[in-house]
Amino acid sequence: MSDEYLGKTFKSGNSVALRLPKGLGVAEGTEVRMVKEAPMSFRVEPVAAAPRKIDLTGIAGSIPWLKLLSREDREIEERELD
């Protein structure tokens, strides 16, 4: 990294925290993994986000006529477009 930033740790609850400068480009809410490499050397890397799924269990119960599609009904036939 060509840029160098100085920081100071502080107490946050029962943890020690370090603010990351905006110049590093880490977006708010980014989940990271911290790996201790030596007594005072750490590596911080982003964690791959799990694919998001939509939970429709609450909605499906409120629509009693809604039925799950069978595998055959989910297949779409190819057709020519205009």
C-alpha positions in Angstrom: 0.0 0.0 0.0 1.5 3.3 -1.0 -0.5 5.5 1.5 0.3 5.4 5.2 -2.2 6.1 7.9 -1.7 6.5 11.7 -4.3 5.4 14.1 -4.8 5.0 17.8 -6.7 2.1 19.5 -9.5 2.9 21.9 -11.8 0.9 24.2 -15.2 0.0 22.9 -17.2 -2.1 25.4 -15.0 -5.0 26.4 -12.9 -4.8 23.1 -10.1 -2.7 21.8 -11.1 -0.9 18.6 -9.3 0.8 15.8 -11.0 3.1 13.3 -10.1 2.6 9.6 -9.6 5.8 7.7 -12.0 6.6 4.9 -9.0 6.8 2.5 -8.6 3.0 2.8 -11.8 2.6 0.9 -13.5 0.1 3.3 -17.3 0.6 3.0 -19.4 0.8 6.1 -20.8 -2.6 7.2 -18.1 -4.6 5.4 -17.6 -7.9 7.2 -13.9 -8.6 7.6 -11.7 -11.4 9.0 -8.7 -10.5 11.1 -5.7 -12.9 11.1 -3.0 -12.5 13.7 0.4 -13.1 12.0 2.8 -12.1 14.8 2.5 -10.6 18.3 1.7 -7.1 16.9 1.0 -7.9 13.2 -2.4 -8.4 11.8 -4.0 -9.0 8.4 -7.5 -7.7 7.6 -9.3 -9.2 4.7 -12.9 -9.0 3.5 -15.2 -12.0 4.0 -17.1 -13.2 0.9 -20.7 -12.4 1.4 -23.1 -15.3 1.4 -25.7 -15.2 -1.3 -28.9 -13.5 -0.1 -32.1 -15.5 -0.1 -35.6 -14.1 0.1 -37.7 -15.6 2.9 -41.3 -15.8 1.7 -42.7 -18.0 4.6 -44.6 -15.1 6.2 -46.0 -14.0 2.9 -47.0 -17.4 1.6 -49.1 -18.1 4.7 -51.2 -15.0 4.0 -52.0 -16.1 0.5 -53.6 -19.5 0.8 -54.2 -19.9 -2.9 -50.5 -19.5 -3.7 -49.0 -22.9 -4.6 -45.4 -23.9 -5.2 -44.5 -24.5 -8.8 -43.4 -27.9 -9.8 -40.0 -28.3 -11.6 -41.7 -28.7 -14.9 -43.7 -25.5 -14.5 -40.6 -23.6 -13.7 -39.0 -24.5 -17.1 -39.4 -21.8 -19.8 -39.6 -22.7 -23.4 -37.3 -20.9 -25.7 -39.0 -18.7 -28.4 -38.0 -16.2 -31.0 -38.3 -12.6 -30.0 -39.7 -9.9 -32.4 
